[in-house]
Structure formats: C-alpha cells, structure tokens
C-alpha cells in the first residue's frame, strides 16, 4: 500500500490493464443517482455497477471530480443517505466490475501455469474503515477475498492474488460471458460474515466472504471514493495505465450506448403505411442489446408507437451491429424522432 503519487513514468506495456473505465471518465447513464439500495444495477459510471442484497440502507452514487492528482480527476463516489441499524443476514453492498472471459485468457486461471494477478486502486473515505476486495470466478464457483483499509487521504492499494490452478481443468470460459467479477464489498450480513475469511482461492462459501468488514451504512456521514482501478498479470502493480478518452468510450459502448434517431415518410392514400430506418451502433455490442426509448416526438404515427428492433410493420432486426426501427402512419407526411439506450451489460 502506498500513498497516491503522480503518474509521470512511462508505461511498461500498453493494454496491460484488463479493467475498462478504471479512471472513471465515462458515465453515459447519469452523473448522479439518489435513493439507491433496493436492487442491483448500473446507475452512473460505465462498467461499474452496484451489487445489492437489499436492506434499509440507501445511498447516492456520483461521478465526481475529486480524484488523486496525476491519476484521474474523476472518481466514483458513494454517499450514505439512510443508515441501516438492523442488518439482515442476507444483506450486502458491493461495487462490481465484471469482465468477459475472452479478455482474461492471459491469466491462464484454473490450469497448469496459472498466473498471479494484481489489483491496484485508489480509495479514500470520510473516516477509517475496513472493507473487502474480492475476485469471483463466475465460471467455476470460486472466490478469493482480501481486506483493505480506507482513510481520509487518497491511498493506493496494490493487492496480489494467488495463482489458481484449481483442479487443472477449470479455466475461464473463452467467450463473451462475465467470467470474473472484481468487487469492493462495503457491507454484509451474517450470511457472509459468520465464517473465516479465506486465505486464498477456494470454492465459494458465502459465510467466509466478508468476514472482518465494517458497514458503509452505519452513519449518514459515510463516503467511499474509488478511481485508478487496474487488473494486470503478475505480482507487481505498475503505474496506472492512462488511456485516451475516445478509446475508453468506445470500449464502454460495447456494453451500453445512448443515441438518437428518427425517420420520415409519405403515404399518399388514406390507408395506413409504414416507414423507418436502420441504426448502426457506435461499437459492436457484446450481445444483442436490450433496447429502450428514453424520449420521443411523433407526428401522425398510428397509436403514437415506435417499434425498436421488433415487428411493427416491417423488419425485426436487433443484433450486435444495430437495429431497425419503424412506425405506422395513416397517410400524408409523417415523421418521428426518439432517443434510445442499447444495453448489453454483463
């Protein structure tokens, strides 16, 4: 563990960081969301979601400009807004960063020759506390957790995780699924704290996962700030890898994208007709995404309905490259416009 430092030295290798948006620069959904605590999801920063086993605690999640000098001006911030004075057994709160299996093959996990990995990150808080950083192998049901501390200063943690050969035949899947989750756990009930914190990799036993943790929800003064997140092969944490914002945004849009489109047409007869258009995604998606309208404006569309990637009056197209949208109208000059989200998150 070292104090936050400037990042003046040259990078030893480009592309060594397996984390996307570790500098917390991209937040397509929102800069701030309040009242979080009832369910898991992605709320603000791209690729960093919240895993929640719901209790009474509530929080605000924000992308804020309070990052450590020379690393990133941006960071993820959590503010406790409602305390949880009676923690139920199944409660938990974690910041989750899932990674596709095909991007983890360099680790060689679960087979002979498996590599150690190092997770490094910058954290600070309103007061001292102890939390858990966990790696979860989602393909093979294995976890490895380490305690870490926070203070009122920015601190860089450099945490080495042992190589996991397991039974020699349980590698990460080489596909687009979420094989590994990096998780910062800040709160947990007795289902996760009643055992003994594991000293290395092992088959998942919930009671051993969050032993020794403090609760983020013990006071409304609690804050937690995170940035400069890096996962790399080997037992040494190198300087945080800086990345062009355009590159980071393109990577994030593989999982989530916002956009705007529309169409216009003319159907001279008094009967109904259709019109529409194709949207090409800015980045090929991890999988065919879930589409949603976030706003729309229409003129002379039948029942005011715009069909996104589904059967309306024409094509049902929604794949990793784009989608078709269309609407029905009753004749004459017609047009519509809308904003959309395409979600292919893990």
HELIX and SHEET records of a PDB file:
HELIX    1   1 UNK A  101  UNK A  103  5                                   3    
HELIX    2   2 UNK A  105  UNK A  107  5                                   3    
HELIX    3   3 UNK A  190  UNK A  193  1                                   4    
HELIX    4   4 UNK A  206  UNK A  208  5                                   3    
HELIX    5   5 UNK A  216  UNK A  218  5                                   3    
HELIX    6   6 UNK A  245  UNK A  252  1                                   8    
SHEET    1   A 7 UNK A   2  UNK A   3  0                                        
SHEET    2   A 7 UNK A 155  UNK A 161 -1                                        
SHEET    3   A 7 UNK A 117  UNK A 125 -1                                        
SHEET    4   A 7 UNK A 223  UNK A 233 -1                                        
SHEET    5   A 7 UNK A  75  UNK A  82 -1                                        
SHEET    6   A 7 UNK A  58  UNK A  64 -1                                        
SHEET    7   A 7 UNK A  32  UNK A  36 -1                                        
SHEET    1   B 6 UNK A  49  UNK A  53  0                                        
SHEET    2   B 6 UNK A  92  UNK A 100 -1                                        
SHEET    3   B 6 UNK A 178  UNK A 188 -1                                        
SHEET    4   B 6 UNK A 129  UNK A 137 -1                                        
SHEET    5   B 6 UNK A 142  UNK A 150 -1                                        
SHEET    6   B 6 UNK A 202  UNK A 203 -1                                        
SHEET    1   C 3 UNK A 256  UNK A 267  0                                        
SHEET    2   C 3 UNK A 332  UNK A 343 -1                                        
SHEET    3   C 3 UNK A 290  UNK A 299 -1                                        
SHEET    1   D 3 UNK A 273  UNK A 280  0                                        
SHEET    2   D 3 UNK A 322  UNK A 329 -1                                        
SHEET    3   D 3 UNK A 301  UNK A 308 -1                                        
END                                                                             
